[in-house]
Amino acid sequence: MRAYLYTWNPEKWVWCDQQDAIYRVNNGDQYDMYWSCGNTKRIEIGDLFFLMRLGVEPKGIIGCGYISSKPYLLPHWDGQKANEGKSALRTDLLFKALSDEPIVSLSYLQSKYPNHTWTPQAGGLSVPDEIAEELFSLIQGNAKFRFQPSAKNEVEIYTEGKSRSVTYKTYDRSPAARQACIEHYGYSCSVCGFNFEKAYGAIGSKYIEVHHLKQVADIGDEYLVNPVRDLRPVCSNCHRILHKTRPPLSIEELRTHNIMLQGTPPKARRP
């Protein structure tokens, strides 16, 4: 089992659903997303990864987990390059720990392992086995991020349980879809208008959940999910209530309930 270093620079790409991802990962929910692996093609399912935040302080490893796909091509993550028809290799990353602050600081890494590169220009840099084992154990032993390690066959079983044609041909439940939805609708709940930043200040900044109007499990593999048509940002409470029934309530149905209780319709507002 090899290990690889992936990178994220907030100045180049805004991770819209990062706070939602952190909540899900650290509460035991599955969260995977595709990430650029540079030109590295030898990556295998079940290999380890570490996600390094660069570009802005504080820098360091903010996440780790298992790679849940072999490299595959998608349109380039840089919008301008994608418009030029360029593509980039990605792999799916299954997170086991994730934070908005470094779990292992860049200064610690450079001091402890001075002969290894920790600020690569692209992701997919191989991490020596001995270093990877030490870092994985360090993160796993952190009281805030304790998790059970997964055997390679467990990652393979998880991967086989996903519809690959949906993952590759559509947005599926990918961060690309959530990001596009949030960029269009903003961070206020589509049902009740609640905005986490307005209610809680900076700690609630850029946090919202995203609801699928059509359940992924109920649609065919060839269905192309449109983030603006098929997704809506909702607060945690409304999201739970939407799914209290089978099939889930519509946004309009739950909004009607809210109006009846509150006496006034919610205002859809952007932060």
Rosetta blueprint (number, residue, H / E / L):
1 M L
2 R L
3 A E
4 Y E
5 L E
6 Y E
7 T E
8 W E
9 N L
10 P L
11 E L
12 K L
13 W L
14 V L
15 W L
16 C L
17 D L
18 Q H
19 Q H
20 D H
21 A H
22 I H
23 Y H
24 R H
25 V H
26 N L
27 N L
28 G L
29 D L
30 Q L
31 Y L
32 D E
33 M E
34 Y E
35 W E
36 S E
37 C L
38 G L
39 N L
40 T L
41 K L
42 R L
43 I L
44 E L
45 I L
46 G L
47 D L
48 L E
49 F E
50 F E
51 L E
52 M E
53 R E
54 L L
55 G L
56 V L
57 E L
58 P L
59 K L
60 G E
61 I E
62 I E
63 G E
64 C E
65 G E
66 Y E
67 I E
68 S L
69 S L
70 K L
71 P L
72 Y E
73 L E
74 L E
75 P E
76 H L
77 W L
78 D L
79 G H
80 Q H
81 K H
82 A H
83 N H
84 E L
85 G L
86 K L
87 S E
88 A E
89 L E
90 R E
91 T E
92 D E
93 L E
94 L E
95 F E
96 K E
97 A E
98 L E
99 S L
100 D L
101 E L
102 P L
103 I L
104 V E
105 S E
106 L H
107 S H
108 Y H
109 L H
110 Q H
111 S H
112 K H
113 Y L
114 P L
115 N L
116 H L
117 T L
118 W L
119 T L
120 P L
121 Q L
122 A L
123 G L
124 G L
125 L E
126 S E
127 V E
128 P L
129 D H
130 E H
131 I H
132 A H
133 E H
134 E H
135 L H
136 F H
137 S H
138 L H
139 I H
140 Q H
141 G L
142 N L
143 A L
144 K L
145 F L
146 R L
147 F L
148 Q L
149 P L
150 S L
151 A L
152 K H
153 N H
154 E H
155 V H
156 E H
157 I H
158 Y H
159 T H
160 E H
161 G L
162 K L
163 S L
164 R H
165 S H
166 V H
167 T H
168 Y H
169 K H
170 T L
171 Y L
172 D L
173 R L
174 S L
175 P H
176 A H
177 A H
178 R H
179 Q H
180 A H
181 C H
182 I H
183 E H
184 H H
185 Y H
186 G L
187 Y L
188 S E
189 C L
190 S L
191 V L
192 C L
193 G L
194 F L
195 N E
196 F H
197 E H
198 K H
199 A H
200 Y H
201 G H
202 A H
203 I H
204 G H
205 S L
206 K L
207 Y L
208 I L
209 E E
210 V E
211 H E
212 H E
213 L L
214 K L
215 Q L
216 V H
217 A H
218 D H
219 I L
220 G L
221 D L
222 E L
223 Y L
224 L L
225 V L
226 N L
227 P H
228 V H
229 R H
230 D H
231 L E
232 R E
233 P E
234 V E
235 C L
236 S H
237 N H
238 C H
239 H H
240 R H
241 I H
242 L H
243 H L
244 K L
245 T L
246 R L
247 P L
248 P L
249 L L
250 S L
251 I H
252 E H
253 E H
254 L H
255 R H
256 T H
257 H H
258 N H
259 I H
260 M H
261 L H
262 Q H
263 G L
264 T L
265 P L
266 P L
267 K L
268 A L
269 R L
270 R L
271 P L
